[in-house]
Amino acid sequence: MFPLGMVIFPYQTAGLYVFEARYRQMLIDIDDEGTFGTTLIERGSEVGGGDVRLGNGTVVKIVASQKTTDGKTLLVVEGIECCEVVEWLEDNPYPQAIVKERHCTECGIDEVLLRSTESAVKALRALQSEINADDYTRSNCEMDSDPKIRSWQLCAMTPMSTLDQFKVLSLANPNDRLRLLSEICCERYGDFQRMLAIDSSN
């Protein structure tokens, strides 16, 4: 397991920097399979251990890696599926746990809800671009035609707090996730408007 200060959603691609000896050992141990679990750190730091970890996370697979001259590793990983920690084991030498796949609710995705949520996400990101163009560009991606994948992509694209990301990840029903995303977009849109108003008045 690799506890992080960030959430990785299924079908999301993310970059990780591995420099601690314990996680370098983890990469050696998983070399053949190339997959590991990630969870959000509730309290503490990614470095040095002693952190408090939340129970829902994502299994990721390594899609690219590059070692640096000093033995550290740059990874590109992609989220595969949601997982749930059943029991944390001893960190020996890196965090380990008994996990199970956390299946999403088997229900059809509401197409109207999907379209309206996508419109809300795009509107929020357009407003965000007026505040921080670098963040807007960095999170761009090509949308998939599969509603399931598309709904997860919207999760990854939405500018929100880490705690909200975890709340979204923890919902098993895809339509509930889309509804929460819409609510978050409304709240964040108001936040961005206030930020722009403050900037324009200065």
C-alpha positions, 0 to 999 in steps of 0.5 A: 500500500502507498498512502498518499496526500491525494486521491487517485480515481479509477481511470485517472493517470497520475505521477508519483515520486518514489524516494523513501527506501521502504517504497523503493523496496515495495516497487521491487516486491511488486515488479512482476505484477506492477499494481499496488493500493493507494489510500488517502492519509487523514492525518500525518505525512507521506514521509516517515510513517506514523500517519493515519490512513482512511479505509477506501482507496484505489488500486493503481497499475504502473504504466511508466517508470523512470529511475533517476541517477540517485536511485529514486523513481518517477512513476506514472500510474493509472487507477484501476478499481476502487478498494477497501482496506479490511485490515491494516498489517504491520509496516514491514517495511512499507504499509501493507493491508488486507484489501478487497475490491469495492464494487460500484452499484450495478445500475445504469448511469443517468445520461441526463445527469451525466450531461448536466454534471459534465456541463457543470464541471466544464463551466467550473473549469472555464472559470478556474482558468481565469484564476489559474490557467496552469491548473486548468491546462494540467488537468485536461484529458480526452473524454471517453465515450463509455459513461462509466469511464466518463463519470470517473474522468469528471471526478478527476477533472473537478477542482475540489478539496482532497476531502471532497475527493475522498467523499466522491471516491467513497460513494458506490453509486455512480449517480450519487457521485455525479450528484455530489460532483454537481453540488461541489461544482455549484459551491466552488463556482461561487468561491471562484466568482468571489475570488475574481471579484476580489481580484478585480476590485484590487 
